[in-house]
Amino acid sequence: MTLTNTKNGLSLIGGLAIAYVMLTLVLPMSALFWRAGQDGWSTFIQAATDSVALSAYEVTFITALLAALLNMVFGLLVAWVLVRYRFPGRRLLDAAVDLPFALPTSVAGITLATVYGDSSWLGTWLMQTFGVQVAFTRIGVALAMIFVSFPFVVRTVQPVLRSLEPELEEAAQVLGATPLQCFRYVIFPALLPSLLTGTALGFSRAVGEFGSVVIVASNVPFKDLVAPVLIFQELERYSYSSATALGSIMLLTSLLLLFILNFIQTKTLRRNQ
């Protein structure tokens, strides 16, 4: 193959990749922004800064952040157990991690509402023992977000954890490092970029969750109403200007937060190198 043919092949592949990204990402996002500004900036600002919308933003992003942080800790723990230990049922547990990927989110919402509902034994026990209501509250929203975003951390950390050379840990132990010091100074720095990547992916997944949240939450404004459900409610009222304004704010905020997380990840990776 000549150099000219190679360049032509790369140009064709590059053009197809750019066209695919333009059609699937750039064009829909551009159409959303265009529709959001079609009715004027005053309408856009009024819809985006409505008190119900501001409450929905707060519930969505704060709850998604808490879910991502919890999944970061327990996802790392689960990945560690699956890679470093051998026990009966390990393959079954490993397969169960991917269940939120395959399970329809509406089924996840029904499952959570059934398990933690007021009429279930667990929901009744939590209410009678601790006075905690899970279903149809913000706690239920958090559980739904945790459920759908949990696999991202496990699946991004697992390959890196498997690829770590055991000689590095052995050398640290020979030099007198305790198991905690070995994890902190040898293992964790290598895992941190993938851990941040999984956390960012899980956060973005939790922010956009709709199917399970709409079932397990009461969807009451100023209580547990999240932005994706509010957008759906606006569409049901044929308020397309409000729906596109809310969607634009969600999109811009998510992009900003993901950019910040990717920047932190890049800085961490360079520091480790």
C-alpha positions in Angstrom: 0.0 0.0 0.0 1.4 3.4 -1.0 1.6 6.4 1.1 -1.0 8.1 -1.0 -3.4 5.2 -0.5 -2.8 5.3 3.2 -3.5 9.0 3.4 -6.7 8.6 1.4 -7.8 5.7 3.6 -7.2 7.8 6.8 -9.0 10.8 5.2 -12.0 8.5 4.5 -12.1 7.0 8.0 -11.6 10.5 9.5 -14.4 11.9 7.4 -16.8 9.1 8.3 -15.9 9.5 12.0 -16.5 13.3 11.9 -19.8 12.8 10.0 -21.0 10.3 12.5 -20.3 12.6 15.4 -21.9 15.5 13.7 -25.1 13.5 13.0 -25.4 11.8 16.3 -24.2 14.5 18.7 -23.5 17.9 17.3 -26.6 18.2 15.1 -29.2 17.2 17.9 -27.5 19.5 20.4 -27.5 22.4 18.0 -31.1 21.8 17.2 -31.9 21.8 20.9 -30.2 25.2 21.5 -31.8 26.6 18.4 -35.3 25.6 19.5 -34.6 26.9 23.0 -33.8 30.4 21.7 -36.5 30.5 19.1 -39.0 32.1 21.4 -36.6 34.8 22.6 -34.1 35.1 25.5 -36.6 36.5 27.9 -38.8 33.3 27.6 -35.7 31.2 27.8 -34.5 32.9 31.0 -37.9 32.8 32.6 -38.3 29.1 31.9 -34.8 28.2 33.0 -34.9 30.2 36.2 -38.3 29.3 37.4 -38.5 28.3 41.0 -39.7 24.8 40.2 -36.8 24.4 37.6 -34.2 25.6 40.1 -35.4 23.1 42.7 -35.3 20.4 40.1 -31.7 21.3 39.2 -30.7 21.1 42.8 -32.4 17.7 43.4 -30.9 16.3 40.2 -27.3 17.4 40.4 -26.8 17.1 44.2 -28.4 13.7 44.3 -26.5 12.5 41.3 -23.2 13.8 42.8 -23.9 11.9 46.0 -24.8 8.8 44.1 -21.6 9.1 42.1 -19.4 9.5 45.2 -21.0 6.5 46.9 -20.5 4.4 43.7 -16.9 5.6 43.5 -16.2 4.1 47.0 -18.2 0.9 46.8 -17.5 0.4 43.1 -13.8 0.4 43.9 -14.4 -2.0 46.7 -16.4 -4.4 44.5 -13.8 -4.2 41.7 -11.1 -5.0 44.3 -13.0 -8.1 45.6 -13.7 -9.4 42.1 -10.1 -9.1 40.9 -8.2 -10.0 44.1 -10.3 -12.7 45.6 -11.5 -16.1 44.5 -14.7 -17.4 46.1 -17.9 -19.4 45.2 -20.3 -17.2 43.3 -17.7 -14.7 42.1 -18.6 -15.2 38.4 -22.3 -14.7 39.3 -21.5 -11.5 41.2 -19.4 -10.3 38.3 -22.2 -10.9 35.9 -24.7 -9.2 38.2 -22.7 -6.0 38.1 -23.8 -5.6 34.4 -27.5 -6.0 35.2 -28.3 -2.3 35.2 -26.9 -2.1 31.7 -29.4 -4.8 30.4 -32.4 -4.2 32.7 -35.0 -1.6 31.4 -34.9 1.4 33.8 -38.7 1.1 34.2 -38.2 -2.4 35.6 -35.6 -1.1 37.9 -38.0 1.6 39.2 -40.8 -1.0 39.7 -38.3 -3.3 41.6 -37.1 -0.5 43.9 -40.7 0.7 44.5 -41.6 -2.9 45.4 -38.7 -3.5 47.7 -38.8 -0.2 49.5 -42.5 0.7 49.2 -44.6 1.4 52.2 -46.4 -1.9 51.9 -43.2 -4.0 51.6 -41.6 -5.6 54.7 -38.4 -3.7 54.2 -40.0 -0.4 53.7 -42.3 -1.0 56.7 -39.3 -2.0 58.9 -37.3 1.1 57.9 -40.3 3.3 58.6 -41.1 1.7 62.0 -37.5 1.3 63.2 -35.8 4.4 61.9 -38.7 6.6 60.7 -37.2 6.6 57.2 -39.4 6.5 54.1 -37.5 5.4 51.0 -39.9 5.1 48.1 -41.5 8.3 46.8 -38.9 10.5 48.5 -35.5 11.9 47.6 -33.9 8.8 49.1 -35.7 6.7 46.5 -34.3 9.0 43.8 -30.8 8.5 45.1 -31.2 4.7 45.1 -32.4 4.7 41.5 -29.4 6.8 40.5 -27.0 4.6 42.4 -28.6 1.5 40.7 -28.3 2.6 37.1 -24.8 4.2 37.5 -23.1 1.6 39.6 -21.5 -0.6 36.9 -19.5 2.3 35.4 -17.0 2.5 38.2 -16.5 -1.3 38.5 -16.0 -1.8 34.8 -13.5 1.0 34.4 -11.4 0.1 37.4 -11.4 -3.7 36.9 -9.1 -3.8 33.8 -6.6 -1.4 35.4 -6.6 -3.4 38.6 -5.9 -6.6 36.6 -3.1 -5.0 34.7 -1.1 -3.8 37.8 2.2 -5.6 38.1 2.4 -7.6 41.4 6.1 -6.9 41.4 5.5 -3.3 42.3 3.5 -4.3 45.4 6.1 -6.9 46.3 8.9 -4.4 46.1 7.0 -2.0 48.3 6.4 -4.7 50.9 10.1 -5.7 50.8 11.0 -2.1 51.5 8.8 -2.2 54.6 5.5 -0.7 53.4 2.4 -1.7 55.2 -0.6 -3.0 53.2 -2.3 0.4 53.7 0.8 2.3 52.6 1.2 -0.1 49.6 -2.4 0.7 48.6 -2.1 4.4 49.1 1.3 5.0 47.4 1.5 2.2 44.8 -2.0 1.0 43.8 -4.3 3.9 44.3 -2.3 6.4 42.1 -2.5 3.9 39.2 -6.3 3.4 39.8 -7.2 7.1 40.2 -7.6 8.1 36.5 -9.9 5.2 35.8 -11.7 5.7 39.0 -12.4 9.4 38.1 -13.5 8.3 34.6 -16.0 5.8 36.0 -17.2 8.3 38.5 -17.8 10.9 35.7 -19.6 8.4 33.5 -21.7 7.3 36.4 -22.5 10.9 37.3 -23.6 11.8 33.8 -25.7 8.6 33.7 -27.4 9.5 37.0 -28.1 13.1 35.9 -30.1 11.9 32.9 -32.0 9.0 34.6 -35.7 9.1 33.9 -37.3 5.6 33.7 -36.7 4.4 37.2 -36.9 7.8 38.9 -40.3 8.6 37.6 -41.6 5.4 39.2 -39.8 5.4 42.5 -40.2 9.1 43.2 -43.4 11.1 44.0 -42.3 13.7 41.4 -43.6 16.6 43.5 -41.9 20.0 43.0 -39.7 21.2 45.8 -39.5 17.6 47.1 -38.1 15.0 44.8 -38.8 16.2 41.3 -35.8 15.9 39.0 -35.1 17.8 35.9 -35.6 15.0 33.3 -39.1 14.3 34.8 -39.8 18.0 34.8 -38.9 18.2 31.1 -41.3 15.3 30.4 -44.0 17.1 32.3 -43.5 20.2 30.3 -43.7 18.2 27.0 -47.0 16.7 28.2 -48.3 20.3 28.6 -47.0 21.1 25.1 -44.7 23.7 26.6 -41.8 23.1 24.1 -40.1 26.3 24.9 -39.8 25.5 28.6 -38.8 21.9 27.9 -36.0 22.9 25.5 -34.8 25.6 27.9 -34.6 23.1 30.7 -32.8 20.6 28.4 -30.3 23.3 27.3 -29.4 24.1 30.9 -29.1 20.5 31.8 -26.9 19.9 28.8 -24.6 22.9 29.4 -24.2 22.1 33.1 -23.4 18.4 32.4 -20.9 19.4 29.8 -19.2 21.8 32.2 -19.0 19.3 35.0 -17.7 16.6 32.7 -15.1 19.0 31.4 -14.0 19.8 34.9 -13.8 16.1 35.8 -11.8 15.3 32.6 -9.5 18.2 33.4 -8.8 16.8 36.9 -8.3 13.3 35.4 -5.8 14.6 32.9 -3.9 16.5 35.5 -3.8 13.4 37.8 -2.6 11.2 35.0 0.2 13.6 34.0 1.2 13.9 37.7 1.4 10.1 38.0 3.5 9.8 34.9 
